[in-house]
Amino acid sequence: MHRTPPDKPRTPRPVRSRWWRSAAIAAMAAAGLLIAAQPSLAAGKATHFVVASGTGSVPHESPGTGNESAVTGGALFGGNAALTGDSHKLGRHLAIIRIYDHIGDTFPGPDRTYLAAGSTALVSLDSNGTSYTAIAAGRQDKAITAFLTAVNRAATRYHLPAIYVSFEHEPDNAKHHALGTPAEFVKAWDHIHQLAAAHHLSWRAGGRLHWVWIVLHSSFSNGLASKFWPGVGKVAGVGVDGYNSLSCRVAKPGPVKARQRTLFTPAAIFDPAIAFAHAKGGVPVFIAGWGSDGTPAAQATFIRQMQTYITHNRQIAAAMYWDSNGPTCHYSLDRNPASLAALTRMGHSRALQGHTINPQPGCGTWWAGTPATPNSAAAAPVSAAASNGATPDGATHQTIHACPFRLAPTGAACWRATPMTSESGVACARLFRMSAPIHKSSH
């Protein structure tokens, strides 16, 4: 059960369409990459791009996911905006903040305060009433692209290695059924995901956006989650909202049957989501909203149970406490010192010291396909950053670690294990965003 906060007023911000190009050029210059140092390219000789191994797995994540969650060091500890008011009592800042927006909103608005303080965010971009079919048909492309571009720009501006986005959180919630069927939701998700990739905003396309798909915890038990699943490769994390109450009817003060109590332990709530993510290849789990209703003692107990649960389930990449109340549910920690103390201990536990990194989806090797000897004048600018070597065929080469960059409109990988023309090589080099030192390759 979950409620989306009301819309927040936003101040429009101008969109700079070529921000990523300047970032790419600056990063390339920092790495010391000079096209002039590759005379084979200038001479029009073939250039090979060979995919090498990844740069190491992120803890708590299956290597098969490509480290896309960008989380390391434990789970991210966070909550909704209301919880930030208690950060001084918790004795730490929140690693991740839950933010809710709709198509047509601007970003980050007042939420810039959290980002400037070093917190990343899980941002929902929900429909403004437009149907999934209309969204998939491109009728909101301009507004969606502007919003996602602003989110990606904010990640760069506030030096956040990663920021998380979700389209239409809880599409399985009955209040969202009017937007369309599960199949139509998937088509809308696919369209927005492709839109972000085409504009180089998603991580796999050179940006900093990581996609988290969020549904209700009950949908993992009743089979509904599978109907809304976008597919492996289209999400960085499986998101789940879950609370120790069912529409606030179980954890209320008063007698509670033993069976009801066991139904609403952390394991009962979140085990199905973890099993679902495991079956999808070990995709990390983001607990996008959790909380406890009930008596102060029950609330504190549930928080302690959550700390233990996350400690023993290392597939959980983030946990965000919903520190707010509804018409009948009371998840807020206000006036409950025992609950606040429990959440403080949780926030300082070893299992919740996670932070975001900028993982590399893979590495590439770039070398001239025919023997070449760079002259000393051309090679000098890169000698401090690169080591020359020889490929098995005798060609001079230099190894460059970079993020793969997909070129529009074909979507072909910027490098691949087949020869490419020197012109293509130069085009790729100009777009690469360098993210690691250059070193000698081993073949």
N, C-alpha and C positions, 0 to 999 in steps of 0.2 A: 504494500500500500504506500502510496507516495503522492504528494501534491506538488505541482509546479507553482513556484512563486509568481505573483503578478508581474506583468511587464514593467521594466524600469525605463524611465525617460533617458534618451540618449542624445548626444550632440554629434551631428554628422561630422565625419572626418574625410579629408580628400584622400583619394587612392592614387598612389604612384605606380603605374603599370609596369615599370622596368626596374623596380627596386632590387629584384633578384639578380639582374645582370651586373649591377655595380658590385653587389656582394660577391658574385662569382669572380669578377676581375680582381677585386681586392684580395680575396683569398688566394687566387692563383699567383698574384704578385708576391704575397707573403711566403709562399712555398718556393719561390725562386724559379718558377717554370717559365722559360723563354723559348718561343718557337724557333728563334734564330739558332739555338743550341742544337737543333735537330736538322742538320743539312740534308738528310735523306728526305725529310718532308718537303723542304724547299725545292729539292730536285725532282719531286713528283714520284718518288719511289714508294712502293707499297708499305703500309704500316699495319702491324698486327696488334690486335687487342686480345689478350688472353685473360679469362676470368680466373682469379686465384682464390684461395680460401678466405673465409671471413676473419674478422679481427678478434674473435673470442666471444663466448656466449655470455649473456647477462644472467647473473644468478636468479634462480627461481623460474627460469624460462627454458623450455625445450629448445635445443640448438636448431631444430627444424623450423622454428618460427622466424629465424633470421634476426633475433634480438629486437624485434620491432617495438616492444613495449617501452624501451629506453629507460627501464628502471633497474637500478642496481643497489646493493647494500642493504636490502630488506624491502619491506613494503612501504609505500608512501603513506604517511600519516596526515589526515586532513579532515575536512568537513565543509559544511555550507558556510555562507558568508556570516551567519549569526555566530558561528563558533569562533570566528576571528576575534570577537569581543572578549573571549575568555583566554586568548593566547598568553596573556601575561600571567594568568593564574596557572595555566598549563606549563609555563616555564619553557616554552619553545614556540617557534613559528610553525605554521602549517605548511607542509611540503606541497600540498595540493588543495585547491579551493574548487568547490562545485559552483558553476555559474550556469544560469538559465537564460536563453535568448530565443527569439523567434525570427523568422525570415522577415527582413525589413529593418531589423535593429542594427545599430552600429556597435562597434567594438573598439576598445574595451570600456569606454565611458568611465563611470565611477569605479569599475573593477580594476582600473589601472593601478590603484593603490596596492592591491594584493600582489600584482605582478611586479611592481617596482620593488616590493619588499623581498622578492626572491621566490615567491610561491608560483608553481605552475598551476594550471587549471584544467578541469574537465568541463568543457563548454558544450551545452546542448544547443543545437540549432533546430528548433521545432517549427512545424508548419504554422503559418499565420491563418490557417483555415483553408489554404489551397490543397486540393486533393493530391494524393500520390500520383495519380495519372497525369495531372497537369504539370506537376514537378518533373516527372520523368520525360514529359514532352518538351521541357525547356522553358516553360513560361515564367519561371522565377530565376533563370540563370543569372541575370544581371545582379540581382540582390544577393543571391547566394554567393556568387564569385566575389563581390565586394566585401561581404562579411568574412569569408574564409581568407581572403587576401589580408584583411585587417588583422585577423587572428595570427596569421603567419608573420606579419610584420611586427606585431607586438612581441612575439617570441624572440625575434631578432633584437628589437629595441631594448627589451629588458633582460637580454642575455640568458634566455631560457632555452636549454638544449632541446626541449620537447614541450609541446602543448597538445592536449587531447581534445578531440571534438567528437560529437555524436549527433547523428541526425535522428530526430523524433524519438527521444528517450521514452521507454515504455510504450511502444506502439501496440503492445498486447493489452494495454489498459482499455477498458470498455469505453472510456470517454474519448478515445482516439479512433474508434472503429469507423466513425463517419468519414474519415479521411480515405478509406479504401481497404481492400483486402490484404492479407499477408503477402500474396504474390505481387500486388501493386506496390506495397511498401518496399519489397526487395528491389523492384525495378527503379523506384525513386532513389533508394540508397545507392544502387549501382550508378545511376546517372550523376548524382552528386559526387560520388567517389571518383568517377572518371573526369568530372569537371575539375576537381581539385588537382588530379594528376596532370591534366592538360595544361594547367596554369602553374605547374611545378610547385605546388603548395604541400602536397603530401610527402612524407618522408621518403618513400620509394621513388619519388620523382624529383628529389633534391630539396624539398622543403622541410618544415619542422612539425607538420601536423601528423598526429597519430590517431587513428580512428578506433573508438571504443563503442561497441554495440551494446545497448542497455535494455533489458527487459525485467519484468517482475520475477521474483524468486519462484513463485508458484508455477510459472510457465515451464520451468525446467522439470517439474514433476508431472505435469499433465500433458506434456508433449507439444504444447503450443509454441515453445521457443523454436523448435525446428522449422516451423512454418514461416517464421520471420527471419531466419538465419540468412545473412547475405552471402556467406561462403568463405572458405579459407582463402587467405590472401587479401581479403577486403577489410579485415579488422586487425588491430593491434592487440585488442583485449576484449574478452567477454565481460560485459558489465551486468551487474545484478543489483537490484534494490530489494532489501529485505529487512523486516522488523519483527520483534518478538510479540507481535499481535496480528490478528486477522481482522482488519477493519476496526481495530481498537476494542474487540470484544473479549479477548482472552486474558490480556495482562492487566485488566482493571483491578483495583482493590477488591478484595472479597475472595470467597472460596474458589479455588481453581482445581479441577480434577487432575490427578497425576498424569493421565494420558495427554491432557491439554498442555501440561507443563513440558512434557518431553517433546511434543510436537514443535515447540518454539525455542529450542536450544539453537545455538549457532550451527551445529552440525545438521540439524533437521532443516534449517533454513537454507544453508549455503552448499551443503554437500552435493545436491543435484546439479548446481551450476558448475561446481568444480569437476564433476564427472563429465558433464557436457563438454567443457573446455578441453579436458584431457582427451576425450574421444575425437576432438577436432585437431589433434596433433600437439597438444600441450600449450594451447593458447593461454596466456596469463589471464587471471581473473581480477577485475576491478570491482570492488564493492562500492558502488557509486553512491549508495545511501543506506545507512543502517542506523538503528536507534532502539531504545527501550522505553516502553510505556510501563505503567504500573506504579507500585509503591516505591519510595526512595530506596528501600532495601533491595527490591527486585531489580531496579534499574542498575544499581551498583554491581549487583551480582552478575547481571548479563554483560556488563562492560568487562568485568574480569574474565568471564567466559570467552568473550571475543578476543581478548589478548592471548589467551591460551590457544584458541582455535587458529588464529593467524600464525602464531609461532610454529604450530605443527602442520600448517598447510602452506608450504613455501611457494605454491603456484599463485598465491594471492599477491598481486602487485601493488594494490592500493586499497585503503579503507577510509571512507569519508563519513563522519558522524553527522546526522541530521539533527541539529540543535535548535529545533523549533516545535511549535505546537499547532495543532489543528483544532477543528470544532470539538472533537471528543478525544483525540490522542494528545498525549503530553510527553514528548520526547526531550524537551528542553532540560538542561542541567541546572537552570536557575533555582536557587534556594535549595539545592541538594548537594551539600558539601561532600557527602560520601561518594556520590556519582562523579563529581568533579575530581576528587582525589583518585578514583579508580581510572578515569580517563587520563589523568596526569601520569600515573604509573605506566599506563599503556603507551602513551606518547614517548616515554623515556626508555621503554623496553628495547632490547637489542633488535628484535624482529621488525620494528617499525622505524628504522633509521634510514629508510630508502631515500634515494635522490635520483634525479634524472641525469642522463648522459646523452651524448650525441653518437649513437652507435653507427657503425658503417655497415651498410647492407652487403658489402663485399669489397674485394680489392682487385685491381687490374694491373697488368704488366704491359708496358708500352715500349716497343723497340722497332728499329728499322729492320725491314724484312730482307735487306741485302747488306753485305759488308759496307761499313762506312766509318771513316775516322774523322771525328769532329776536329776542326782546327782549334788551336789553343785559345784564340781570341773569342770564338763562339762558345767554347765549353766553359770558359772561366766563370761566367755569371752563375752557373749552376753547380760548379764544383764543390761548393760548400754544402750544398743540400742533396747532392746525388752522387752515386758511385757508379762508374761505368763498368760494364762487364761484357761478356760475349754470350750469345745464344748458341745452342747446339749447331746452328748452321753458320756460325762464324760472324753473325751480324752484331754490330755494336748495339747496346740497349741500355735503357735506364728504367728502373722500376718506379712507378708512381702510384701511391695509394690515394684513391679518391672515391667520392660517392658516385654511383652510377647515375647518369643523367639521361632521361628518356627524351627523345627529340619529337616534337610535334611536326606534322600531324600523324606520322606513321606509327609512332609509339615504339619504334625499333630501339633496342638498347644502344647506348652510346659506344659501348665496346662489345665485342663478341669474338668468338674463337675462329674467325675467318678473316682473310685479308680485307682491308679497306683502303680506299685511295688516300693519298696524302691530304687532299682537300677535306675529306671527311675527318681525318685525324686532326687537322688544324681546327675544324669546326668544333669537334669534341673538346679539344684542349681549351678553347676559349670559354666553354660552358662549364668545365669541371669546377666544382667547389672543393678545393683541396682540404683534407681533414687529417692528414697524418704526414710525418716526415717521409722523405724519399730515401730508399735504401737499396742495396744491391739485391737483385733477384737471384734465386737459386733454381736451376732447371736441371 
